[in-house]
Amino acid sequence: SHVPLVFEFSPPLDICPLEAVTRSASTAGLPWGLVFRQESEGSFLNDQTWLPGSRQELSSLGQGEWSDRPLGRVGGPRARIWQEQSAPETPGMRQRSRAVGPGPLAFLLCSGKVALLGQNGSEQNSFFCFFPGTGSVRKKRFVSSHRYVETMLVADQSMAEFHGSGLKHYLLTLFSVAARLYKHPSIRNSVSLVVVKILVIYEEQKGPEVTSNAALTLRNFCNWQKQHNPPSDRHAEHYDTAILFTRQDLCGAQTCDTLGMADVGTICDPTRSCSVIEDDGLQAAFTTAHELGHVFNMPHDDAKQCANINGVDQNSHMMASMLSNLNHNQPWSPCSAHMITSFLDNGHGECLMDKPQSALQLPSDLPGTLYDANRQCQFTFGEESKHCADAASTCTTLWCTGVSGGLLVCQTKHFPWADGTSCGEGKWCLNGKCVNKTDKMHFHTPVHGSWGPWGPWGDCSRTCGGGVQYTMRECDNPVPKNGGKYCEGKRVRYRSCNIEDCPDNNGKTFREEQCEAHNEFSKVSFGSGPAVEWTPKYAGVSPKDRCKLICQAKGIGFFFVLQPKVVDGTPCSPDSTSVCVQGQCVKAGCDRIIDSKKKFDKCGICGGNGSTCKKTSGSVTSAKPGYHDIVTIPAGATNIEVKQRNHRGSRNNGSYLAIKAADGTYILNGDFTLSTLEQDITYKGTVLRYSGSSAALERIRSFSPLKEPITIQVLTVGNALRPKIKYTYFVKKKKEPFNAIPTFSEWVIEEWGECSKSCGLGWQRRLVECRDLNGQPASECAKEVKPASTRPCADVPCPHWQLGEWSPCSKTCGKGYKKRTLQCLSHDGGVLSHESCDPLKKPKHYIDFCSMAECS
């Protein structure tokens, strides 16, 4: 009877970091109006900020709503996010809508997450995300570079009708206020907001559909704005983000207190880098700055990840949930500065590096000098409104006339007078205070920043095994003021520390320890049974994600991102000596020193020359059905490679590799159960990489010395033609007695060097010398038996480029552009990073112009 084979499939890695934040607000009794209140958060998979999500199931959620059904899974049980509970209304509070759920997805699971800013201060956003981004990761870490946020401002028909001919100047005035906020040194980065294009939609049908549904309006605008953005970043009118201004009263799911909405962490994603702002007067400048903060991936100041950074001061900065009074000396909180810095350092702001070719001039005058108190009231409460003079609230709160119950009343939205508003003879408002105009030089003369001295080295991230420590400097010598330039250049230095070996922890790697630390705290339920044991996952993880703590459940195969970053000093992967520094992989030597060039030799000796070990190799052709031993590899063996190539590239030839431990238990493919996909097996501190049984070239490799012996087996089923199985490994040479009397000379050969190519046809070389028994050069060796010094190698086909089908033309008439996907594929069809394919052979025509019928 035949024994049935069981195939185990692992799902692809498709994990997104998520954190729910909901804000609601009140203006009762508060000085001015960007006021937020934190609502309860939903229930989550665990205490981490990472939750698995299914691309297909997430995209099926409706616009503008939470789902109380399971959101989906990635190789694991379904995780439920519960519908959030609204807080009861209190006097003076306008209840906000719940958070907006995921909308249609673009390139990333997280790209549908949005943040809403509410009227009179309420704001909500669904998920806070770290985005891998579409650009390359920065090569320079911890460097302050000047960023230019090229922006397109769009005003809809309601804006055109209300502001008339002064609309463009009004938009530039709003943006100039936001730009000044981004010039403040508390943001700890050099950021310039610039306008490269203004579009005014005079005919409603020619613009995006703007409705009271804020989420739908944002999605419509994001889709609409793409057609106006030239693809090339070098184009003069290419923009990095787009902002729509409207007088339409925006609404969330339940109420209409929304003032703005923006995608989170998408500044360089041309399909998602957009915001919608409800024009409510000059205070819309603060809404603009706040929403751009979300586009820069800033969470609210009272979010969990900000608790240890901000301390108790959470309500006086731009990203506060309950902003009662903006701290003009520090408009950006330490957490906001930290989050934008990390976001940019991790390579998500590369599109901002180019200096704009031409930008519209922003007004240099203060907005209050352009629009007096009466006009400010009209912007907020309508053309009939005027300023209510109230000496007690001069500059702090703008009161305006209105009609209530047929009576003329004074009303306010708790915003201060705009800077530059006249508040008396020879005086104007600045930062909510009435000051003499003669102090203008003090407030308007730019002071450029300069770096202070380097600080002391901090604590080492590890006590042994190679950690990382930092020193940093501040832009405080002097601190930039009044729009002066922020310091540019390296702000942090790091170095290796505590590089000595760690005590043997039962052969466990440092990454194993970090995964196991989550065993007892995990709240993931896999049904009835033993507690979850987490082990590192390496296979299938893209290079940019190697420094996230991705762990899989032992014996089950489900995997999750348990931490956004591993501990500094953790090796990036089993086959590399590079280490992780702040979530990025940096080069290090085998001596655990960053930037060291030292490498392991084939014997596993750091900095060795390969002379202390010898190569063992052989080949076997499988025969009878069942499990059969191929070779037992001893403890201490290094650079193990076992492989079999299926006939004619077939993926199923009835012959599969297996590994058995010394105690007789199976490590791989035992009990007639096959692992089909690539995986890394951690065994007694050694990582064995397996290609998966479905690969055309089935292979087992190791990258460090074996702690215990293993037996390689072949499992044969059926009667198909059997391939040859080849194996190689290196073991220490045995010490032999030294014979001081030379008796003859012989050819001495060294091990083959590395192949000149990793694929295709390459060559290997080795040194062949004639020496006597004392190791001295000799000339008596027989030339006719001299071993070859070169041989061909690398017969594996090289990765190749593959183009997909052309997309439809971007326009239905006239001239547009089309594009198609470009992938780098391995010889067995696996998708690789573009760096794996030959750049000289990269197809150039994966984006092209297209011409449709002439537009009517």
PyMOL commands that set and color helices and strands:
alter all, ss='L'
color gray80, all
select helices_A, chain A and resi 55-59+109-112+119-121+157-182+185-187+204-206+214-228+284-295+304-310+334-345+350-352+367-370+373-381+391-393+437-444+510-516+543-545+647-649+783-785+834-836+839-841
alter helices_A, ss='H'
color red, helices_A
select strands_A, chain A and resi 6-8+15-17+20-21+23-26+37-38+50-52+93-94+114-118+123-127+143-144+147-155+191-200+241-246+258-263+274-278+399-404+407-412+422-424+427-430+433-436+467-472+489-490+492-497+534-536+549-553+559-563+579-581+584-586+613-621+626-633+638-645+655-661+666-668+673-675+679-683+686-690+697-702+710-716+724-732+745-749+762-765+768-772+790-793+800-806+815-825+831-832+847-851
alter strands_A, ss='S'
color yellow, strands_A
deselect
rebuild
show_as cartoon
